[in-house]
Amino acid sequence: MKGIAISSGEAIAKPLVLEEVSFEDMLQIETEDVEQELKRFQVSRNHMKSYFQDLIRQRGASLSEEALAIIKIHLEFLDDPELVENTEELIREDQLCAESALIQNERMICQVLAEVEDEYIKERAADIKDVSKRILLDLQGVKGNDITILDQDVILVAEELEPSQLVAGDARHIKGIVCEKGGRTAHVAIIARSMSIPAVFGIDQAVEKLKEAENIYLHGSQGIVETNKTVEEQKIILDNIARADALRKGLEPFSKQLGKTEDGQHIAIRANIGGIADAKRAKEAGAEGIGLFRTEFLFMEASRMPSEEEQMEVYKSVLETFSDAKVTIRTFDAGGDKQIEYLDMPIETNPFLGCRAIRFCLKRKELLKKQLRALLRASVYGHLRIMYPMISGIGEFREANAVLEEAKQELKDEGIPVADDVEVGLMIEVPSAALCAETLAKEADFFSIGSNDLTQYTMAVDRDNPNVSELFTEFHPAVLKLIKMTVDGAHKHGKHVCICGEFGGNTLATRLLMALGLDELSMNPNSMNRVKKILSLTNREEPEISYTYLTEELSDAEEIKETLKEDLIKKNLGALLDL
């Protein structure tokens, strides 16, 4: 079975099928019972608030910023007027019991969301279902699918796994996840990646097909799910997994080393983070600074716009964590797949092509200035680099910098110190920016390539759409040529280029990225050691991989990937591809 590759890694274990809990609509209640039903709904809602608060308190320290933000969003849903007031109105006006009112309201909300073309908003229906189901379970005194304590290794199989279930689950024994629904931007997908749990979504009728299986094997990075492996096959798979674990352990010394090529060139290996907790974990993993701080998670976690002071304290903490290294902080990239309700963002037919990132910020300059003031105030605590997302041309860059200069002048007038060495750069995510790289490099201090969006816009493909996701590949010659054009344009003016999309931590791409001339790589901390290992066996002065050969002699992405794979195998590095 082939599905959507969600989270990398291999796993084999018995299936644990999480059946959907069904709730029967109940009869209408009598008038005198209305207050009692309203109270039951309120009590169960409060129980769920306590549940999510306990989850944050007990598991918060071990969760990524993304996972923590998602759980906080679930907590906020419990006070959402659409969920609460509409349910209470159905109890009062239609005289429905609490369960029936909540079920009916949830269906209405999800129906509205299903008609919206914005994929991010569509996927928030899963969050509404999760919260509603938790309340319903409490109302009926039903425990549901409890995976908090497991006595054996399992692969979870579900129509649609709930984010709160996974966060509360027994991580020691959850070896993999297979779901019928969900894409890479689904909240449960983000959490699976942050927990390093292999996962494949988009498997049609997974529950029905897998519930009787003796065992399930999944390959997260290839999106493959297979069943009923023989004893001999299981032994081979488990041996492979054990070898992979041993290989990871053998790579641990690289966490204490700088990124260096075989011929001694330093390639800074930085981390992608979403907040303070991620920064501390990145430091422990051996990151040489931060290549991408996604500040939008700070905004997504909050129920209101964080104040300048609150923002400054977060940026200060991250800069102090990496006081001896560069920290690149991206101004918030809202829109597209990251909607922030309290900012009253526009609902658009094509949100990825609409008012997102710097476009949104330039229309709401007061928000951008507040963030820039906070960044500048924090700059005295480390080596700050400010980066604008989604720049499509020099005009946007200049307009954003004009706001930055206003913020600097205001702080100067207020007697607030600002560091003199703050670098200002931009993300190359739009083909127009790559094509104009040389012009942009005259004014920007550095570039960072956002390979995810650059590929999406170049290939005109939604990587979360199962009908076309196979067309999404950073290895396409067109994408590689845009990356090379960006690097050449920057180097012509003495500027450095980092890559901070998922491509940066892709071990199959490491030697290719050196051939393309990248100066820095930024990635999930889990990828750092294996990338450093490959770099240590890569000669940059005498490259064995030729960019010209890959893009001009080979005809497509699959040929390029196969050539790169053969190259790694020759260097005895092939085993790193499956980690």
RODO-2510 file (C-alpha; in nm, 4 decimals, decimal comma):
residues 579
     n   res          X          Y          Z
     1     m     0,0000     0,0000     0,0000
     2     k     0,1279     0,3455    -0,0905
     3     g     0,0325     0,6613     0,0925
     4     i     0,1682     1,0062     0,1813
     5     a     0,5131     1,0046     0,3434
     6     i     0,4596     1,1967     0,6690
     7     s     0,7443     1,1141     0,9068
     8     s     1,0611     0,9207     0,8192
     9     g     1,1878     0,5949     0,9665
    10     e     1,1032     0,2249     0,9546
    11     a     0,8871     0,0290     1,1985
    12     i     0,7319    -0,3142     1,2365
    13     a     0,4874    -0,4130     1,5092
    14     k     0,1375    -0,5419     1,5733
    15     p    -0,1438    -0,3072     1,4712
    16     l    -0,3463    -0,1272     1,7345
    17     v    -0,6616    -0,0192     1,5546
    18     l    -0,8275     0,2836     1,7065
    19     e    -1,1926     0,2426     1,6209
    20     e    -1,4065     0,5520     1,5868
    21     v    -1,6224     0,5951     1,8966
    22     s    -1,9827     0,6429     1,7869
    23     f    -2,2383     0,8461     1,9752
    24     e    -2,6088     0,7907     1,9322
    25     d    -2,8270     1,0995     1,9112
    26     m    -3,0506     1,1089     2,2167
    27     l    -3,4069     1,2174     2,2635
    28     q    -3,4983     1,5758     2,3342
    29     i    -3,5096     1,6778     2,6971
    30     e    -3,7836     1,8317     2,9041
    31     t    -3,7809     2,2051     2,9778
    32     e    -3,7007     2,1448     3,3430
    33     d    -3,3857     1,9509     3,2416
    34     v    -3,2281     2,2331     3,0368
    35     e    -3,0273     2,3811     3,3245
    36     q    -2,9014     2,0372     3,4233
    37     e    -2,7793     1,9703     3,0652
    38     l    -2,6103     2,3102     3,0472
    39     k    -2,4330     2,2262     3,3728
    40     r    -2,3271     1,8813     3,2436
    41     f    -2,1791     2,0455     2,9329
    42     q    -1,9956     2,3040     3,1452
    43     v    -1,8559     2,0405     3,3838
    44     s    -1,7254     1,8219     3,1003
    45     r    -1,5747     2,1254     2,9300
    46     n    -1,3933     2,2126     3,2537
    47     h    -1,2728     1,8528     3,2858
    48     m    -1,1193     1,8819     2,9394
    49     k    -0,9548     2,2121     3,0254
    50     s    -0,7900     2,0382     3,3193
    51     y    -0,6939     1,7476     3,0946
    52     f    -0,5129     1,9705     2,8417
    53     q    -0,3547     2,1829     3,1162
    54     d    -0,2223     1,8655     3,2834
    55     l    -0,0929     1,7485     2,9464
    56     i     0,1019     2,0726     2,9020
    57     r     0,2339     2,0567     3,2585
    58     q     0,3363     1,6886     3,2430
    59     r     0,4597     1,6620     2,8840
    60     g     0,5339     2,0255     2,7953
    61     a     0,9079     2,0088     2,8620
    62     s     0,9510     1,7161     2,6220
    63     l     0,7337     1,8556     2,3414
    64     s     0,8506     2,0610     2,0457
    65     e     0,7254     2,4180     2,0176
    66     e     0,4982     2,3094     1,7311
    67     a     0,3355     2,0320     1,9381
    68     l     0,2982     2,2584     2,2398
    69     a     0,1355     2,5281     2,0246
    70     i    -0,1136     2,2732     1,8898
    71     i    -0,2185     2,1570     2,2366
    72     k    -0,2626     2,5189     2,3433
    73     i    -0,4838     2,5756     2,0380
    74     h    -0,6982     2,2796     2,1509
    75     l    -0,7238     2,4377     2,4942
    76     e    -0,8432     2,7627     2,3350
    77     f    -1,1081     2,5760     2,1319
    78     l    -1,2757     2,4856     2,4616
    79     d    -1,3692     2,8530     2,4993
    80     d    -1,4446     2,9138     2,1332
    81     p    -1,7856     3,0896     2,1022
    82     e    -1,8749     2,8838     1,7926
    83     l    -1,8320     2,5647     1,9925
    84     v    -1,9600     2,6779     2,3308
    85     e    -2,2360     2,9309     2,2676
    86     n    -2,3888     2,7469     1,9721
    87     t    -2,3995     2,4213     2,1719
    88     e    -2,5612     2,5964     2,4671
    89     e    -2,8142     2,7601     2,2351
    90     l    -2,9116     2,4185     2,0929
    91     i    -2,9646     2,2910     2,4479
    92     r    -3,1835     2,5910     2,5374
    93     e    -3,3740     2,6523     2,2145
    94     d    -3,4037     2,3023     2,0671
    95     q    -3,4089     2,1293     2,4059
    96     l    -3,1395     1,8807     2,3066
    97     c    -2,9341     1,6938     2,5618
    98     a    -2,5686     1,8039     2,5896
    99     e    -2,4407     1,5158     2,3733
   100     s    -2,6870     1,5740     2,0908
   101     a    -2,6344     1,9498     2,0948
   102     l    -2,2559     1,9119     2,0762
   103     i    -2,2745     1,6500     1,7990
   104     q    -2,5080     1,8661     1,5926
   105     n    -2,2975     2,1788     1,6438
   106     e    -1,9713     1,9993     1,5586
   107     r    -2,1246     1,8691     1,2350
   108     m    -2,2391     2,2192     1,1378
   109     i    -1,8955     2,3701     1,2069
   110     c    -1,7133     2,0950     1,0158
   111     q    -1,9527     2,1260     0,7221
   112     v    -1,8724     2,4977     0,6958
   113     l    -1,4985     2,4272     0,7178
   114     a    -1,5231     2,1568     0,4497
   115     e    -1,6579     2,4118     0,2017
   116     v    -1,3601     2,6455     0,2505
   117     e    -1,0878     2,6067    -0,0119
   118     d    -0,8092     2,6965     0,2307
   119     e    -0,6457     2,3605     0,3151
   120     y    -0,5203     2,4842     0,6512
   121     i    -0,8690     2,5844     0,7622
   122     k    -1,0129     2,2573     0,6301
   123     e    -0,7682     2,0605     0,8426
   124     r    -0,8722     2,2526     1,1541
   125     a    -1,1940     2,0497     1,1397
   126     a    -0,9848     1,7652     1,2858
   127     d    -0,9073     1,9836     1,5875
   128     i    -1,2763     2,0644     1,6389
   129     k    -1,3568     1,6911     1,6177
   130     d    -1,0812     1,6106     1,8652
   131     v    -1,2007     1,8602     2,1249
   132     s    -1,5674     1,7677     2,0727
   133     k    -1,4953     1,3978     2,1041
   134     r    -1,3065     1,4549     2,4287
   135     i    -1,6071     1,6388     2,5739
   136     l    -1,8483     1,3703     2,4510
   137     l    -1,6400     1,0925     2,6055
   138     d    -1,6452     1,2756     2,9361
   139     l    -2,0190     1,3417     2,9149
   140     q    -2,0872     0,9718     2,8724
   141     g    -1,8198     0,8523     3,1126
   142     v    -1,6477     0,6584     2,8345
   143     k    -1,2698     0,6175     2,8312
   144     g    -1,2406     0,5740     2,4526
   145     n    -0,9170     0,4663     2,2842
   146     d    -0,6718     0,5028     2,5719
   147     i    -0,3106     0,4716     2,4573
   148     t    -0,1478     0,6447     2,7544
   149     i    -0,0134     0,3130     2,8887
   150     l     0,0739     0,0291     2,6491
   151     d     0,2273    -0,3072     2,7324
   152     q     0,3762    -0,3839     2,3896
   153     d     0,5110    -0,2159     2,0765
   154     v     0,2341    -0,1160     1,8343
   155     i     0,1649     0,0677     1,5131
   156     l    -0,1406     0,2878     1,5538
   157     v    -0,4014     0,2528     1,2793
   158     a    -0,6863     0,5018     1,2607
   159     e    -0,9202     0,6766     1,0249
   160     e    -0,7890     1,0028     1,1682
   161     l    -0,5668     1,0174     1,4767
   162     e    -0,6358     1,2966     1,7229
   163     p    -0,3381     1,5234     1,8112
   164     s    -0,4134     1,5126     2,1836
   165     q    -0,4203     1,1315     2,1718
   166     l    -0,0716     1,1136     2,0252
   167     v     0,0761     1,3684     2,2664
   168     a    -0,0698     1,1777     2,5633
   169     g     0,0261     0,8383     2,4165
   170     d     0,2901     0,5986     2,5492
   171     a     0,5818     0,7094     2,3281
   172     r     0,7950     0,4105     2,4392
   173     h     0,5682     0,1679     2,2571
   174     i     0,4205     0,3720     1,9687
   175     k     0,6492     0,2645     1,6843
   176     g     0,4520     0,4003     1,3893
   177     i     0,1262     0,5530     1,2673
   178     v    -0,0971     0,4727     0,9691
   179     c    -0,4018     0,6907     0,8965
   180     e    -0,6667     0,7072     0,6268
   181     k    -0,6917     1,0866     0,6386
   182     g    -0,4566     1,3808     0,6901
   183     g    -0,1732     1,5581     0,5120
   184     r     0,1736     1,6869     0,6000
   185     t     0,0334     2,0076     0,7490
   186     a    -0,2160     1,8262     0,9754
   187     h    -0,1432     1,8884     1,3422
   188     v    -0,0959     1,5193     1,4164
   189     a     0,1611     1,4997     1,1327
   190     i     0,3617     1,7853     1,2824
   191     i     0,3585     1,6144     1,6223
   192     a     0,4619     1,2760     1,4734
   193     r     0,7671     1,4372     1,3129
   194     s     0,8577     1,6204     1,6337
   195     m     0,8411     1,2869     1,8214
   196     s     1,0387     1,1034     1,5464
   197     i     0,7590     0,8500     1,4984
   198     p     0,7454     0,7019     1,1437
   199     a     0,4088     0,7778     0,9840
   200     v     0,2183     0,7249     0,6594
   201     f    -0,1185     0,8895     0,5878
   202     g    -0,3617     0,8647     0,2993
   203     i    -0,4006     0,4848     0,3087
   204     d    -0,7508     0,4167     0,1784
   205     q    -0,9617     0,2015     0,4151
   206     a    -0,6611     0,1482     0,6412
   207     v    -0,8720     0,0416     0,9412
   208     e    -1,0585    -0,2242     0,7434
   209     k    -0,7497    -0,3501     0,5594
   210     l    -0,5148    -0,3623     0,8566
   211     k    -0,7292    -0,4616     1,1540
   212     e    -0,6760    -0,8365     1,0978
   213     a    -0,3054    -0,8090     1,0102
   214     e    -0,0589    -1,0129     1,2132
   215     n     0,1923    -0,7324     1,1837
   216     i     0,2468    -0,4088     0,9925
   217     y     0,5674    -0,2804     0,8371
   218     l     0,5907     0,0843     0,7369
   219     h     0,8598     0,2917     0,5709
   220     g     0,7847     0,6511     0,6642
   221     s     1,0056     0,8291     0,4117
   222     q     0,8764     0,6192     0,1204
   223     g     0,5099     0,6179     0,2251
   224     i     0,4955     0,2365     0,2093
   225     v     0,2804     0,0095     0,4296
   226     e     0,3003    -0,3723     0,4115
   227     t     0,1445    -0,6501     0,6192
   228     n     0,1983    -1,0023     0,7458
   229     k     0,5734    -1,0230     0,7185
   230     t     0,7135    -1,3723     0,7735
   231     v     0,9317    -1,4503     1,0754
   232     e     1,2390    -1,4320     0,8528
   233     e     1,1303    -1,0995     0,6986
   234     q     1,0581    -0,9585     1,0441
   235     k     1,4061    -1,0580     1,1583
   236     i     1,5646    -0,8770     0,8622
   237     i     1,3572    -0,5638     0,9248
   238     l     1,4320    -0,5621     1,2982
   239     d     1,8021    -0,6128     1,2225
   240     n     1,7861    -0,3141     0,9871
   241     i     1,6180    -0,1022     1,2539
   242     a     1,8751    -0,2136     1,5146
   243     r     2,1587    -0,1272     1,2774
   244     a     2,0012     0,2133     1,2195
   245     d     1,9809     0,2722     1,5965
   246     a     2,3446     0,1662     1,6373
   247     l     2,4438     0,3933     1,3492
   248     r     2,2695     0,6885     1,5143
   249     k     2,4573     0,6161     1,8357
   250     g     2,7840     0,5921     1,6435
   251     l     2,7213     0,9376     1,4990
   252     e     2,6827     1,1018     1,8415
   253     p     3,0462     1,2283     1,8532
   254     f     2,9589     1,4563     1,5601
   255     s     2,7322     1,6562     1,7935
   256     k     3,0505     1,7944     1,9521
   257     q     3,2092     1,8857     1,6179
   258     l     3,1690     2,1698     1,3688
   259     g     3,0425     2,0971     1,0200
   260     k     3,3554     2,0500     0,8075
   261     t     3,4254     1,9050     0,4646
   262     e     3,7008     1,6525     0,3984
   263     d     3,9236     1,9330     0,2674
   264     g     3,8697     2,1434     0,5813
   265     q     3,6060     2,3937     0,4705
   266     h     3,3695     2,4999     0,7468
   267     i     2,9989     2,4599     0,6660
   268     a     2,7907     2,5961     0,9540
   269     i     2,5220     2,3483     1,0619
   270     r     2,2401     2,5458     1,2208
   271     a     1,8974     2,4510     1,3565
   272     n     1,5381     2,5234     1,2615
   273     i     1,3355     2,6027     1,5747
   274     g     0,9950     2,7262     1,6856
   275     g     1,0763     2,8669     2,0293
   276     i     1,2821     2,8611     2,3499
   277     a     1,2485     2,4876     2,4248
   278     d     1,3552     2,3996     2,0699
   279     a     1,6575     2,6303     2,1019
   280     k     1,7778     2,4510     2,4142
   281     r     1,7388     2,1104     2,2472
   282     a     1,9228     2,2370     1,9387
   283     k     2,2103     2,3578     2,1575
   284     e     2,2358     2,0139     2,3192
   285     a     2,2327     1,8524     1,9722
   286     g     2,5377     2,0539     1,8652
   287     a     2,3809     2,3239     1,6482
   288     e     2,6120     2,6078     1,5431
   289     g     2,3456     2,8698     1,5932
   290     i     1,9943     2,9094     1,4559
   291     g     1,9318     2,9189     1,0820
   292     l     1,5548     2,9651     1,1135
   293     f     1,3479     3,0726     1,4129
   294     r     0,9850     3,0425     1,3005
   295     t     0,8348     3,3187     1,5123
   296     e     0,4803     3,2465     1,3952
   297     f     0,4580     2,9677     1,6565
   298     l     0,4950     3,2341     1,9250
   299     f     0,1871     3,4019     1,7756
   300     m    -0,0044     3,0758     1,7247
   301     e     0,0410     2,9789     2,0903
   302     a    -0,1165     3,3043     2,2093
   303     s    -0,4857     3,3958     2,2242
   304     r    -0,3940     3,7579     2,1498
   305     m    -0,1114     3,9494     1,9863
   306     p     0,2014     3,9095     2,2067
   307     s     0,3205     4,2439     2,3374
   308     e     0,6554     4,3941     2,2383
   309     e     0,7900     4,3091     2,5835
   310     e     0,6727     3,9460     2,5634
   311     q     0,8279     3,9034     2,2210
   312     m     1,1535     4,0658     2,3294
   313     e     1,1910     3,8257     2,6231
   314     v     1,1541     3,5225     2,3946
   315     y     1,4055     3,6536     2,1394
   316     k     1,6445     3,7495     2,4207
   317     s     1,6294     3,3963     2,5651
   318     v     1,7117     3,2344     2,2301
   319     l     1,9960     3,4794     2,1619
   320     e     2,1424     3,4127     2,5077
   321     t     2,1213     3,0371     2,4492
   322     f     2,3436     3,0857     2,1419
   323     s     2,5420     3,3845     2,2660
   324     d     2,8487     3,2753     2,0694
   325     a     2,6736     3,2019     1,7389
   326     k     2,4468     3,3646     1,4812
   327     v     2,0723     3,3479     1,5369
   328     t     1,8497     3,4060     1,2337
   329     i     1,4984     3,5113     1,3316
   330     r     1,2318     3,5240     1,0615
   331     t     0,9589     3,7834     1,0912
   332     f     0,6330     3,6005     1,1345
   333     d     0,5191     3,4007     0,8342
   334     a     0,1438     3,4067     0,8837
   335     g    -0,1035     3,2971     0,6179
   336     g    -0,0918     3,0021     0,3809
   337     d    -0,0987     2,6982     0,6118
   338     k    -0,0591     2,9088     0,9290
   339     q    -0,3746     3,1053     1,0126
   340     i    -0,3863     3,3163     1,3295
   341     e    -0,7455     3,3874     1,4232
   342     y    -0,7038     3,7011     1,6345
   343     l    -0,5220     3,8787     1,3499
   344     d    -0,8411     3,8716     1,1417
   345     m    -0,6595     3,7353     0,8386
   346     p    -0,8442     3,7268     0,5072
   347     i    -1,0035     3,4020     0,3885
   348     e    -0,8685     3,3514     0,0377
   349     t    -0,9324     3,1094    -0,2478
   350     n    -0,5584     3,0477    -0,2923
   351     p    -0,3981     3,1353     0,0434
   352     f    -0,0475     3,0228    -0,0611
   353     l    -0,0662     3,2737    -0,3457
   354     g    -0,2336     3,5404    -0,1382
   355     c    -0,1727     3,7809     0,1475
   356     r     0,0790     3,5835     0,3524
   357     a     0,4157     3,6417     0,5212
   358     i     0,5784     3,9765     0,4294
   359     r     0,2779     4,0699     0,2129
   360     f     0,0488     4,0531     0,5158
   361     c     0,3042     4,2331     0,7346
   362     l     0,3428     4,5204     0,4895
   363     k    -0,0334     4,5688     0,4936
   364     r    -0,0299     4,5648     0,8738
   365     k     0,2905     4,7595     0,9367
   366     e     0,2056     4,8279     1,2987
   367     l     0,2388     4,4512     1,3662
   368     l     0,5662     4,4300     1,1758
   369     k     0,7099     4,7331     1,3560
   370     k     0,6177     4,5894     1,6953
   371     q     0,8048     4,2688     1,6120
   372     l     1,1044     4,4557     1,4685
   373     r     1,1267     4,6761     1,7797
   374     a     1,1272     4,3627     1,9967
   375     l     1,3987     4,2054     1,7801
   376     l     1,6159     4,5166     1,7858
   377     r     1,5836     4,5473     2,1630
   378     a     1,6923     4,1824     2,1987
   379     s     1,9837     4,2277     1,9568
   380     v     2,2207     4,3404     2,2340
   381     y     2,2084     3,9882     2,3832
   382     g     2,3695     3,8036     2,0920
   383     h     2,4395     3,7918     1,7187
   384     l     2,1019     3,8665     1,5585
   385     r     2,0126     3,8236     1,1945
   386     i     1,6655     3,9415     1,0869
   387     m     1,5085     3,7637     0,7906
   388     y     1,1979     3,8549     0,5882
   389     p     0,9894     3,5693     0,4401
   390     m     0,8259     3,5467     0,0974
   391     i     1,0139     3,8373    -0,0628
   392     s     0,9377     3,8417    -0,4354
   393     g     1,1375     4,1489    -0,5383
   394     i     1,3569     4,4379    -0,4255
   395     g     1,0578     4,6681    -0,3644
   396     e     0,9214     4,4535    -0,0798
   397     f     1,2677     4,4242     0,0750
   398     r     1,3150     4,8008     0,0718
   399     e     0,9664     4,8616     0,2102
   400     a     1,0287     4,6214     0,4992
   401     n     1,3651     4,7819     0,5672
   402     a     1,1989     5,1236     0,5808
   403     v     0,9841     4,9945     0,8698
   404     l     1,3008     4,8579     1,0306
   405     e     1,4703     5,1968     1,0072
   406     e     1,1649     5,3632     1,1655
   407     a     1,1826     5,1133     1,4527
   408     k     1,5566     5,1813     1,4974
   409     q     1,5023     5,5565     1,5070
   410     e     1,2190     5,5261     1,7588
   411     l     1,4354     5,3169     1,9911
   412     k     1,7248     5,5591     1,9533
   413     d     1,4945     5,8504     2,0432
   414     e     1,3764     5,6524     2,3483
   415     g     1,7355     5,5895     2,4569
   416     i     1,7058     5,2120     2,4139
   417     p     2,0281     5,0430     2,2942
   418     v     2,0415     4,8430     1,9700
   419     a     2,3341     4,6312     1,8456
   420     d     2,5368     4,7798     1,5589
   421     d     2,5972     4,4489     1,3793
   422     v     2,2419     4,3275     1,3082
   423     e     2,2353     4,1638     0,9650
   424     v     1,9209     4,1814     0,7536
   425     g     1,8442     3,9202     0,4905
   426     l     1,5606     3,7477     0,3144
   427     m     1,4210     3,4111     0,2199
   428     i     1,4371     3,2904    -0,1369
   429     e     1,1058     3,1058    -0,1634
   430     v     0,9561     3,2545    -0,4786
   431     p     1,1054     3,1900    -0,8249
   432     s     1,1029     3,5651    -0,8970
   433     a     1,3404     3,6211    -0,6030
   434     a     1,5774     3,3505    -0,7268
   435     l     1,5741     3,5039    -1,0752
   436     c     1,6546     3,8453    -0,9234
   437     a     1,9074     3,7114    -0,6711
   438     e     2,1949     3,9227    -0,7986
   439     t     1,9916     4,2431    -0,7627
   440     l     1,8702     4,1463    -0,4154
   441     a     2,2243     4,0543    -0,3052
   442     k     2,3388     4,4132    -0,3574
   443     e     2,1228     4,5191    -0,0607
   444     a     2,0618     4,2062     0,1494
   445     d     2,3248     4,0861     0,3973
   446     f     2,2445     3,7176     0,3385
   447     f     2,0000     3,4789     0,1742
   448     s     1,8255     3,1720     0,3095
   449     i     1,6564     2,9354     0,0666
   450     g     1,3164     2,8038     0,1735
   451     s     1,3236     2,4899    -0,0378
   452     n     0,9704     2,3752     0,0528
   453     d     0,7950     2,6807    -0,0891
   454     l     1,0493     2,7329    -0,3676
   455     t     0,9736     2,3820    -0,4934
   456     q     0,5977     2,4229    -0,4512
   457     y     0,5900     2,7463    -0,6493
   458     t     0,8352     2,6275    -0,9148
   459     m     0,6559     2,2984    -0,9761
   460     a     0,3032     2,4414    -0,9279
   461     v     0,2186     2,1507    -0,6994
   462     d     0,0589     2,1129    -0,3569
   463     r     0,2724     1,8524    -0,1821
   464     d    -0,0134     1,7657     0,0562
   465     n    -0,2476     1,6781    -0,2301
   466     p    -0,2234     1,2981    -0,2782
   467     n    -0,3265     1,3358    -0,6434
   468     v    -0,0142     1,5353    -0,7310
   469     s     0,2231     1,4961    -0,4327
   470     e     0,4560     1,2694    -0,6337
   471     l     0,5418     1,5720    -0,8503
   472     f     0,6814     1,7577    -0,5492
   473     t     1,0588     1,7096    -0,5506
   474     e     1,3445     1,9469    -0,4742
   475     f     1,5651     1,7328    -0,6990
   476     h     1,3960     1,8578    -1,0158
   477     p     1,6536     2,0261    -1,2442
   478     a     1,4467     2,3470    -1,2502
   479     v     1,4584     2,3780    -0,8703
   480     l     1,8315     2,3008    -0,8633
   481     k     1,8989     2,5657    -1,1287
   482     l     1,7126     2,8263    -0,9227
   483     i     1,9171     2,7331    -0,6161
   484     k     2,2407     2,7606    -0,8166
   485     m     2,1313     3,0950    -0,9599
   486     t     2,0643     3,2199    -0,6059
   487     v     2,4034     3,1054    -0,4771
   488     d     2,5916     3,2543    -0,7741
   489     g     2,4073     3,5858    -0,7442
   490     a     2,4852     3,6082    -0,3722
   491     h     2,8497     3,5068    -0,4056
   492     k     2,9058     3,7672    -0,6751
   493     h     2,8472     4,0283    -0,4044
   494     g     3,0230     3,8395    -0,1252
   495     k     2,7042     3,7278     0,0510
   496     h     2,6460     3,3886     0,2149
   497     v     2,3565     3,1534     0,1395
   498     c     2,1904     2,9095     0,3782
   499     i     1,9189     2,6557     0,3002
   500     c     1,6591     2,6065     0,5736
   501     g     1,3829     2,3991     0,4153
   502     e     1,3600     2,0216     0,4616
   503     f     1,6101     1,9842     0,1757
   504     g     1,8841     2,1153     0,4054
   505     g     1,8621     1,8086     0,6303
   506     n     1,8064     1,5560     0,3496
   507     t     2,1111     1,3264     0,3539
   508     l     2,0604     1,2365    -0,0101
   509     a     2,1060     1,6055    -0,0943
   510     t     2,4064     1,6960     0,1254
   511     r     2,6814     1,6377    -0,1324
   512     l     2,4631     1,7961    -0,4013
   513     l     2,4196     2,1090    -0,1867
   514     m     2,7972     2,1332    -0,1575
   515     a     2,8241     2,1123    -0,5381
   516     l     2,5659     2,3917    -0,5594
   517     g     2,7871     2,6097    -0,3393
   518     l     2,5757     2,6491    -0,0222
   519     d     2,7606     2,8118     0,2685
   520     e     2,5360     2,7012     0,5552
   521     l     2,2752     2,4316     0,6178
   522     s     1,9885     2,4650     0,8659
   523     m     1,7754     2,1689     0,9672
   524     n     1,5887     1,9723     1,2309
   525     p     1,8441     1,8824     1,5017
   526     n     1,7709     1,5113     1,4422
   527     s     1,9471     1,5357     1,1033
   528     m     2,2629     1,7163     1,2124
   529     n     2,4953     1,4293     1,2974
   530     r     2,4382     1,2358     0,9764
   531     v     2,4786     1,5495     0,7651
   532     k     2,8065     1,6288     0,9445
   533     k     2,9229     1,2724     0,8755
   534     i     2,8573     1,3087     0,5025
   535     l     3,0278     1,6480     0,4959
   536     s     3,3381     1,4946     0,6567
   537     l     3,3725     1,2672     0,3525
   538     t     3,2973     1,5340     0,0915
   539     n     3,5810     1,7140    -0,0858
   540     r     3,4554     2,0544    -0,1908
   541     e     3,7663     2,1554    -0,3861
   542     e     3,7538     1,8401    -0,5977
   543     p     3,3839     1,7436    -0,6008
   544     e     3,2912     1,3923    -0,7067
   545     i     2,9380     1,5187    -0,7751
   546     s     2,9121     1,7712    -1,0584
   547     y     2,6217     2,0148    -1,0615
   548     t     2,6575     2,0565    -1,4382
   549     y     2,6404     1,6815    -1,4961
   550     l     2,3369     1,6391    -1,2704
   551     t     2,1309     1,9172    -1,4263
   552     e     2,2392     1,9012    -1,7889
   553     e     2,3306     1,5390    -1,8579
   554     l     2,0524     1,3795    -1,6541
   555     s     1,6952     1,4330    -1,7653
   556     d     1,4815     1,4200    -1,4514
   557     a     1,4653     1,4138    -1,0727
   558     e     1,4577     1,0349    -1,0405
   559     e     1,7804     0,9978    -1,2394
   560     i     1,9430     1,2650    -1,0240
   561     k     1,8321     1,0952    -0,7018
   562     e     1,9509     0,7548    -0,8214
   563     t     2,2927     0,8988    -0,9127
   564     l     2,3239     1,0630    -0,5702
   565     k     2,2224     0,7396    -0,3986
   566     e     2,4848     0,5415    -0,5891
   567     d     2,7419     0,8058    -0,4945
   568     l     2,6651     0,7673    -0,1226
   569     i     2,6756     0,3884    -0,1453
   570     k     3,0233     0,4099    -0,3034
   571     k     3,1327     0,6193    -0,0042
   572     n     2,9814     0,3568     0,2323
   573     l     2,7227     0,6140     0,3424
   574     g     2,4120     0,4471     0,1994
   575     a     2,2893     0,3367     0,5424
   576     l     2,2411     0,7007     0,6432
   577     l     1,9565     0,7379     0,3937
   578     d     1,7151     0,5300     0,6017
   579     l     1,7778     0,6997     0,9374
***
